[in-house]
Amino acid sequence: MGVATARSRPAFACPPALRFRGVAAWLTQPAGALVQIQEPVRGTSELAEWLVGPAYDLLAARFPDRDGLLFVLDMTEMLGRSAAARSIMLRKARTIGSRFSRVLLVPPLVTPPMYLQSMQLTFVLLRSVGIAAEFVDSSATAIERLGLRPFDEAAPPVERRRDELSVSE
């Protein structure tokens, strides 16, 4: 397993568990997922539906009765997003948010001030349901900070207690 050093490179050297139109998703240990937008794409409602549908379903199937999940969303290559996409994501966050303990977001390379404010308001919502949320500068930073590795069925699980996942790491 290798960790990418450039922002546009795949987060892990192994193939992702799932792909959708320039987006790759890996299941991770500790239990969670890393989703990386790898090509310049707009955050459409179709992409949001994939994230809250097939991508989340894969995560839920792999870690069925697990809370304290980790989630990294690398939006480096995202070229803006629709209001409908944000609405879809927030609606799902309200219903499944309690399963996650920590969310790390890599903002797009081009982040207009209004979009950054919108993302910060999203953090307020996530924090209101008990999810630690923060910005990081790259997938590599998130991987290092959370001690992530790609999920491997043959490897023993990596357990981390909620108190080990403080925002101050």
C-alpha positions as YAML, in Angstrom:
chain: A
units: angstrom
residues:
- id: 1
  name: MET
  ca: [0.00, 0.00, 0.00]
- id: 2
  name: GLY
  ca: [1.36, 3.41, -0.85]
- id: 3
  name: VAL
  ca: [0.07, 6.80, 0.14]
- id: 4
  name: ALA
  ca: [-0.11, 9.36, -2.61]
- id: 5
  name: THR
  ca: [2.07, 12.41, -2.21]
- id: 6
  name: ALA
  ca: [0.45, 14.60, -4.84]
- id: 7
  name: ARG
  ca: [-3.08, 15.86, -4.43]
- id: 8
  name: SER
  ca: [-4.36, 14.52, -7.77]
- id: 9
  name: ARG
  ca: [-2.92, 11.01, -7.37]
- id: 10
  name: PRO
  ca: [-5.02, 8.13, -6.05]
- id: 11
  name: ALA
  ca: [-5.18, 8.08, -2.27]
- id: 12
  name: PHE
  ca: [-4.01, 4.45, -2.12]
- id: 13
  name: ALA
  ca: [-1.93, 2.39, -4.54]
- id: 14
  name: CYS
  ca: [-4.46, -0.46, -4.57]
- id: 15
  name: PRO
  ca: [-7.61, -0.33, -6.71]
- id: 16
  name: PRO
  ca: [-10.67, 1.31, -5.11]
- id: 17
  name: ALA
  ca: [-13.64, -0.77, -3.97]
- id: 18
  name: LEU
  ca: [-15.98, 1.33, -6.12]
- id: 19
  name: ARG
  ca: [-15.79, 3.87, -8.98]
- id: 20
  name: PHE
  ca: [-18.24, 6.34, -10.47]
- id: 21
  name: ARG
  ca: [-17.44, 8.91, -13.18]
- id: 22
  name: GLY
  ca: [-14.03, 10.08, -12.03]
- id: 23
  name: VAL
  ca: [-14.66, 9.30, -8.34]
- id: 24
  name: ALA
  ca: [-13.03, 6.45, -6.42]
- id: 25
  name: ALA
  ca: [-14.03, 5.00, -3.05]
- id: 26
  name: TRP
  ca: [-11.94, 2.81, -0.76]
- id: 27
  name: LEU
  ca: [-13.13, 1.07, 2.39]
- id: 28
  name: THR
  ca: [-10.59, 1.58, 5.15]
- id: 29
  name: GLN
  ca: [-9.23, 0.28, 8.40]
- id: 30
  name: PRO
  ca: [-9.92, 1.69, 10.93]
- id: 31
  name: ALA
  ca: [-13.52, 1.23, 9.82]
- id: 32
  name: GLY
  ca: [-14.59, 3.86, 7.33]
- id: 33
  name: ALA
  ca: [-14.21, 5.09, 3.79]
- id: 34
  name: LEU
  ca: [-12.13, 7.47, 1.73]
- id: 35
  name: VAL
  ca: [-13.82, 8.96, -1.33]
- id: 36
  name: GLN
  ca: [-11.64, 10.88, -3.77]
- id: 37
  name: ILE
  ca: [-12.74, 12.92, -6.76]
- id: 38
  name: GLN
  ca: [-9.90, 12.10, -9.14]
- id: 39
  name: GLU
  ca: [-10.92, 14.02, -12.26]
- id: 40
  name: PRO
  ca: [-12.39, 17.48, -12.71]
- id: 41
  name: VAL
  ca: [-16.13, 16.96, -12.18]
- id: 42
  name: ARG
  ca: [-19.03, 19.02, -10.93]
- id: 43
  name: GLY
  ca: [-20.80, 17.91, -7.76]
- id: 44
  name: THR
  ca: [-24.14, 17.04, -9.32]
- id: 45
  name: SER
  ca: [-27.24, 15.50, -7.75]
- id: 46
  name: GLU
  ca: [-26.36, 12.30, -9.65]
- id: 47
  name: LEU
  ca: [-22.95, 12.18, -7.92]
- id: 48
  name: ALA
  ca: [-24.54, 12.92, -4.55]
- id: 49
  name: GLU
  ca: [-27.09, 10.14, -5.09]
- id: 50
  name: TRP
  ca: [-24.21, 7.73, -5.83]
- id: 51
  name: LEU
  ca: [-22.44, 8.79, -2.62]
- id: 52
  name: VAL
  ca: [-25.51, 8.33, -0.40]
- id: 53
  name: GLY
  ca: [-26.69, 5.26, -2.35]
- id: 54
  name: PRO
  ca: [-24.22, 2.67, -3.69]
- id: 55
  name: ALA
  ca: [-21.13, 4.10, -1.96]
- id: 56
  name: TYR
  ca: [-22.82, 4.32, 1.46]
- id: 57
  name: ASP
  ca: [-24.50, 0.94, 0.95]
- id: 58
  name: LEU
  ca: [-21.08, -0.67, 0.40]
- id: 59
  name: LEU
  ca: [-19.77, 0.92, 3.61]
- id: 60
  name: ALA
  ca: [-22.87, -0.15, 5.57]
- id: 61
  name: ALA
  ca: [-22.61, -3.71, 4.24]
- id: 62
  name: ARG
  ca: [-18.91, -4.02, 5.18]
- id: 63
  name: PHE
  ca: [-19.38, -2.53, 8.68]
- id: 64
  name: PRO
  ca: [-23.04, -3.37, 9.38]
- id: 65
  name: ASP
  ca: [-23.46, -2.71, 13.09]
- id: 66
  name: ARG
  ca: [-20.58, -0.35, 13.51]
- id: 67
  name: ASP
  ca: [-20.64, 3.19, 14.83]
- id: 68
  name: GLY
  ca: [-17.60, 5.46, 15.06]
- id: 69
  name: LEU
  ca: [-16.95, 5.22, 11.33]
- id: 70
  name: LEU
  ca: [-14.42, 7.53, 9.69]
- id: 71
  name: PHE
  ca: [-15.08, 9.35, 6.43]
- id: 72
  name: VAL
  ca: [-12.68, 11.28, 4.22]
- id: 73
  name: LEU
  ca: [-14.00, 13.18, 1.20]
- id: 74
  name: ASP
  ca: [-11.27, 14.52, -1.08]
- id: 75
  name: MET
  ca: [-12.87, 17.15, -3.32]
- id: 76
  name: THR
  ca: [-9.58, 18.48, -4.73]
- id: 77
  name: GLU
  ca: [-10.74, 18.07, -8.34]
- id: 78
  name: MET
  ca: [-14.37, 19.12, -7.81]
- id: 79
  name: LEU
  ca: [-15.51, 22.00, -10.01]
- id: 80
  name: GLY
  ca: [-18.32, 23.39, -7.88]
- id: 81
  name: ARG
  ca: [-21.55, 21.68, -6.96]
- id: 82
  name: SER
  ca: [-25.26, 22.13, -7.31]
- id: 83
  name: ALA
  ca: [-27.52, 23.18, -4.44]
- id: 84
  name: ALA
  ca: [-29.48, 19.97, -5.04]
- id: 85
  name: ALA
  ca: [-26.31, 17.90, -4.45]
- id: 86
  name: ARG
  ca: [-25.68, 19.64, -1.13]
- id: 87
  name: SER
  ca: [-29.29, 19.07, -0.09]
- id: 88
  name: ILE
  ca: [-29.06, 15.35, -0.88]
- id: 89
  name: MET
  ca: [-25.87, 14.98, 1.15]
- id: 90
  name: LEU
  ca: [-27.19, 16.93, 4.14]
- id: 91
  name: ARG
  ca: [-30.47, 15.00, 4.18]
- id: 92
  name: LYS
  ca: [-28.55, 11.72, 4.34]
- id: 93
  name: ALA
  ca: [-26.16, 13.10, 6.98]
- id: 94
  name: ARG
  ca: [-29.15, 13.76, 9.23]
- id: 95
  name: THR
  ca: [-30.28, 10.14, 9.02]
- id: 96
  name: ILE
  ca: [-26.93, 8.30, 9.18]
- id: 97
  name: GLY
  ca: [-24.71, 10.85, 10.89]
- id: 98
  name: SER
  ca: [-24.74, 9.04, 14.22]
- id: 99
  name: ARG
  ca: [-22.76, 6.17, 12.65]
- id: 100
  name: PHE
  ca: [-19.75, 8.46, 12.04]
- id: 101
  name: SER
  ca: [-17.31, 9.83, 14.59]
- id: 102
  name: ARG
  ca: [-15.12, 11.89, 12.30]
- id: 103
  name: VAL
  ca: [-15.29, 13.49, 8.85]
- id: 104
  name: LEU
  ca: [-12.30, 15.05, 7.11]
- id: 105
  name: LEU
  ca: [-12.82, 17.11, 3.96]
- id: 106
  name: VAL
  ca: [-10.20, 18.12, 1.43]
- id: 107
  name: PRO
  ca: [-11.62, 21.26, -0.20]
- id: 108
  name: PRO
  ca: [-11.52, 21.83, -3.95]
- id: 109
  name: LEU
  ca: [-8.41, 23.52, -5.33]
- id: 110
  name: VAL
  ca: [-10.62, 26.41, -6.41]
- id: 111
  name: THR
  ca: [-12.89, 27.33, -3.52]
- id: 112
  name: PRO
  ca: [-14.83, 30.59, -3.88]
- id: 113
  name: PRO
  ca: [-15.54, 32.35, -0.55]
- id: 114
  name: MET
  ca: [-19.30, 31.62, -0.69]
- id: 115
  name: TYR
  ca: [-18.64, 27.91, -1.23]
- id: 116
  name: LEU
  ca: [-16.19, 27.84, 1.67]
- id: 117
  name: GLN
  ca: [-18.83, 29.48, 3.90]
- id: 118
  name: SER
  ca: [-21.33, 26.85, 2.80]
- id: 119
  name: MET
  ca: [-18.88, 24.08, 3.73]
- id: 120
  name: GLN
  ca: [-18.29, 25.67, 7.13]
- id: 121
  name: LEU
  ca: [-22.07, 25.71, 7.74]
- id: 122
  name: THR
  ca: [-22.12, 22.02, 6.84]
- id: 123
  name: PHE
  ca: [-19.52, 21.47, 9.57]
- id: 124
  name: VAL
  ca: [-21.84, 23.18, 12.06]
- id: 125
  name: LEU
  ca: [-24.60, 20.73, 11.12]
- id: 126
  name: LEU
  ca: [-22.26, 17.73, 11.37]
- id: 127
  name: ARG
  ca: [-20.98, 18.85, 14.75]
- id: 128
  name: SER
  ca: [-24.55, 19.36, 15.98]
- id: 129
  name: VAL
  ca: [-25.13, 15.61, 15.55]
- id: 130
  name: GLY
  ca: [-21.86, 14.71, 17.28]
- id: 131
  name: ILE
  ca: [-19.52, 14.30, 14.32]
- id: 132
  name: ALA
  ca: [-16.05, 15.83, 14.54]
- id: 133
  name: ALA
  ca: [-15.49, 17.55, 11.17]
- id: 134
  name: GLU
  ca: [-12.51, 19.41, 9.84]
- id: 135
  name: PHE
  ca: [-10.65, 20.49, 6.71]
- id: 136
  name: VAL
  ca: [-7.35, 18.87, 5.74]
- id: 137
  name: ASP
  ca: [-5.05, 19.80, 2.87]
- id: 138
  name: SER
  ca: [-4.85, 16.37, 1.18]
- id: 139
  name: SER
  ca: [-5.87, 12.72, 1.29]
- id: 140
  name: ALA
  ca: [-2.32, 11.91, 2.40]
- id: 141
  name: THR
  ca: [-2.76, 14.18, 5.45]
- id: 142
  name: ALA
  ca: [-6.07, 12.51, 6.29]
- id: 143
  name: ILE
  ca: [-4.58, 9.04, 5.89]
- id: 144
  name: GLU
  ca: [-1.69, 9.92, 8.19]
- id: 145
  name: ARG
  ca: [-3.85, 11.70, 10.76]
- id: 146
  name: LEU
  ca: [-6.36, 8.84, 11.03]
- id: 147
  name: GLY
  ca: [-3.90, 5.99, 10.51]
- id: 148
  name: LEU
  ca: [-5.92, 4.72, 7.55]
- id: 149
  name: ARG
  ca: [-5.06, 1.81, 5.34]
- id: 150
  name: PRO
  ca: [-7.15, 0.17, 2.62]
- id: 151
  name: PHE
  ca: [-9.54, -2.45, 3.94]
- id: 152
  name: ASP
  ca: [-8.18, -5.97, 3.52]
- id: 153
  name: GLU
  ca: [-10.41, -8.88, 4.49]
- id: 154
  name: ALA
  ca: [-7.36, -11.01, 5.34]
- id: 155
  name: ALA
  ca: [-5.85, -8.45, 7.71]
- id: 156
  name: PRO
  ca: [-6.90, -8.19, 11.36]
- id: 157
  name: PRO
  ca: [-9.14, -5.18, 12.06]
- id: 158
  name: VAL
  ca: [-7.62, -2.01, 13.45]
- id: 159
  name: GLU
  ca: [-9.62, -0.77, 16.40]
- id: 160
  name: ARG
  ca: [-9.53, 2.82, 17.57]
- id: 161
  name: ARG
  ca: [-11.58, 4.10, 20.43]
- id: 162
  name: ARG
  ca: [-13.65, 7.25, 19.97]
- id: 163
  name: ASP
  ca: [-11.45, 9.10, 22.50]
- id: 164
  name: GLU
  ca: [-8.41, 8.40, 20.30]
- id: 165
  name: LEU
  ca: [-10.02, 10.31, 17.44]
- id: 166
  name: SER
  ca: [-10.01, 13.80, 18.91]
- id: 167
  name: VAL
  ca: [-10.20, 16.79, 16.60]
- id: 168
  name: SER
  ca: [-6.87, 18.04, 17.91]
- id: 169
  name: GLU
  ca: [-4.85, 15.20, 16.35]
...
